[in-house]
Amino acid sequence: FTAALLCALLLIPAMAEDVTMILDYVPNTNHTGLYVALHNGYFAEEGLNVEIIEPNEGATATLVAIGRGDFGISYQEEVTMARAAKEPLPIRAVAAVIQHNTSGFATFEGKNIASPADFEGKVYSSWGGPGEAATIHAVMDSVDADFDKLDIVISDGAGFAALENQIDVMWFYEAWDNVKCQLAGFDINYMELRAFDERLDYYTPVIITSEKMIEQKPDTVRKFLAAATKGYEYAIENPEESAKILQQYAPDYDLEMLTISQNYLSPKYAEGAPRWGEMKDEAWNGYTDLLVQYGVLPEAIPAETCYTNEFLPEAK
């Protein structure tokens, strides 16, 4: 009886570990690899029961720092500011979702604002992030434009159509906002950030976790990133099928939009990197130096306090 009972117990699968991933926003193509990993069972294969949720209780970085979520989607800008604070948030980036910054400034084509040199005397709609003004300042400096002649107002949440009238410049994400404009037949001039200053080619977005998870559950971090890596690798190889998977979790978005966005973004996930998720000191240090130059930070902070590659799977 004892031997039979032991055999039966050995056949019972181990309980999956519950893990929570908090997004930065509603589901979109930045997150596709996570939903592919969920849908295709990659998380389950690692013994993880992953719940992906939206950040409806506050900022994702703070929620992860205090243990309300195990992982989160953040940005290099946010992580840098969080780690450089007087009371640093105990978080670290563990994977870059996209290798290069795919954002920039957009203007309505009919206004003939084709360069940051044309921003003087114009109105920019801001979401008020601490590094945002520094970014605009750097971009205008790169073309010898006077940052003080740009009128910055806080965004009221208006969409791209506002560019035709009261707003002149907005910060767009090419894989999302530009696609919306394309499908609406709204013609824009788009200026890629990293074209003006190489320090603006930072990681956005990134996957973060807490120092507590790193110290107490390193195997969970490795398992999560192993599954996420498989999810993003699948999305790189199968953009259209991945868009269909994402739509199951984001049904409010038209499949055509998701497909266009995914076809643009899939080649960007690991572009130029030896493996998906890998980050480099120079990208972190460059952006930190920019924040110091423009007075956002009093001094630079070491890149290793902001990120680690140690939990990513080995490159194939």
HELIX and SHEET records of a PDB file:
HELIX    1   1 THR A    2  LEU A   11  1                                  10    
HELIX    2   2 THR A   29  HIS A   31  5                                   3    
HELIX    3   3 THR A   32  HIS A   39  1                                   8    
HELIX    4   4 TYR A   42  GLU A   45  1                                   4    
HELIX    5   5 THR A   60  ALA A   65  1                                   6    
HELIX    6   6 GLN A   76  ALA A   84  1                                   9    
HELIX    7   7 GLU A  109  LYS A  111  5                                   3    
HELIX    8   8 PRO A  116  ASP A  118  5                                   3    
HELIX    9   9 GLU A  132  ASP A  141  1                                  10    
HELIX   10  10 PHE A  147  LYS A  149  5                                   3    
HELIX   11  11 PHE A  160  GLU A  164  5                                   5    
HELIX   12  12 ASP A  177  ALA A  184  1                                   8    
HELIX   13  13 LEU A  193  ALA A  195  5                                   3    
HELIX   14  14 GLU A  198  LEU A  200  5                                   3    
HELIX   15  15 GLU A  211  GLN A  216  1                                   6    
HELIX   16  16 PRO A  218  GLU A  237  1                                  20    
HELIX   17  17 PRO A  239  TYR A  249  1                                  11    
HELIX   18  18 LEU A  255  LEU A  265  1                                  11    
HELIX   19  19 SER A  266  LYS A  268  5                                   3    
HELIX   20  20 ASP A  281  GLN A  293  1                                  13    
HELIX   21  21 ALA A  303  THR A  305  5                                   3    
SHEET    1   A 5 LEU A  48  ILE A  53  0                                        
SHEET    2   A 5 GLU A  17  ILE A  22  1                                        
SHEET    3   A 5 PHE A  71  SER A  74  1                                        
SHEET    4   A 5 VAL A 206  SER A 210 -1                                        
SHEET    5   A 5 ILE A  91  ALA A  96 -1                                        
SHEET    1   B 3 MET A 170  TYR A 173  0                                        
SHEET    2   B 3 SER A 103  PHE A 108 -1                                        
SHEET    3   B 3 ILE A 188  GLU A 192 -1                                        
SHEET    1   C 2 VAL A 123  SER A 126  0                                        
SHEET    2   C 2 ASP A 151  ILE A 154  1                                        
END                                                                             
